[in-house]
Amino acid sequence: MATLDLITKEDLQQFKTELFAELKKLGIGRANEQASRQWIKSAEVRKLLNISSGTLQTLRSAGVITYTKVGGLLYYNQEDIHKMLEDKRS
């Protein structure tokens, strides 16, 4: 007969503590929030560049803006967008 293991709140709390400790050792977490902001969504890009969805599509198709598609969402490298803004100013 199979034994049944019960998980208590204390077990979950201990697991959470251990998991966060491991993530901290690996350098993952709040220290890397800025790195996670490296990628921005289409709406933010349109707002930054003051362009429409169609114009953003045209820029993607022309290869002017690089992007990554994850689960149906498009993400753009924030540095590329800022570089494009700087180039527009020149």
C-alpha positions in Angstrom: 0.0 0.0 0.0 1.3 3.5 -0.9 2.1 5.9 1.8 0.7 9.4 1.7 3.0 12.3 2.5 1.3 15.5 3.8 2.8 18.9 3.2 2.3 21.4 6.0 2.5 25.2 5.9 5.8 24.9 7.8 7.2 22.6 5.1 6.2 25.1 2.4 7.7 28.0 4.3 11.0 26.1 4.8 11.0 25.2 1.1 10.4 28.9 0.2 13.3 30.0 2.4 15.6 27.4 0.9 14.6 28.3 -2.6 15.2 32.0 -2.1 18.6 31.3 -0.5 19.6 29.2 -3.6 18.3 31.9 -6.0 20.3 34.5 -4.1 23.4 32.4 -4.3 22.9 32.2 -8.1 22.4 35.9 -8.4 18.8 35.6 -9.4 16.2 37.8 -7.8 15.9 41.5 -7.0 19.5 42.2 -7.9 18.7 41.3 -11.4 15.4 43.3 -11.8 17.1 45.8 -14.0 18.3 43.0 -16.3 14.8 41.7 -16.5 13.7 45.2 -17.7 16.0 44.8 -20.6 13.1 43.5 -22.6 9.9 45.6 -23.1 6.6 44.9 -24.6 5.1 46.4 -27.8 2.9 48.9 -26.0 5.9 50.4 -24.2 7.8 50.6 -27.5 4.9 52.3 -29.2 4.7 54.8 -26.3 8.5 55.5 -26.3 8.6 56.0 -30.1 5.1 57.6 -30.3 4.1 55.3 -33.1 1.1 53.1 -34.0 0.9 49.4 -34.0 1.1 49.4 -37.8 4.3 51.4 -37.8 5.8 49.1 -35.3 4.9 46.2 -37.5 6.6 47.9 -40.5 9.7 48.5 -38.4 9.8 44.8 -37.4 9.2 43.7 -41.0 12.0 46.0 -42.3 14.4 44.6 -39.7 14.8 48.1 -38.1 13.8 46.8 -34.7 14.7 43.4 -33.5 12.3 41.4 -31.3 11.8 38.1 -29.6 8.5 36.3 -29.5 7.6 34.4 -26.3 4.2 32.7 -26.0 2.5 35.1 -28.5 4.0 38.2 -26.9 6.6 40.3 -28.6 9.5 41.7 -26.6 12.0 44.3 -27.7 15.5 44.9 -26.4 15.4 48.2 -24.5 18.9 49.1 -25.5 18.1 48.7 -29.2 15.1 51.0 -28.8 17.1 53.7 -27.0 19.8 53.4 -29.7 17.2 54.0 -32.3 16.0 57.0 -30.5 19.5 58.4 -30.3 20.0 57.8 -34.0 16.7 59.6 -34.8 18.0 62.7 -32.9 21.2 62.8 -35.0 
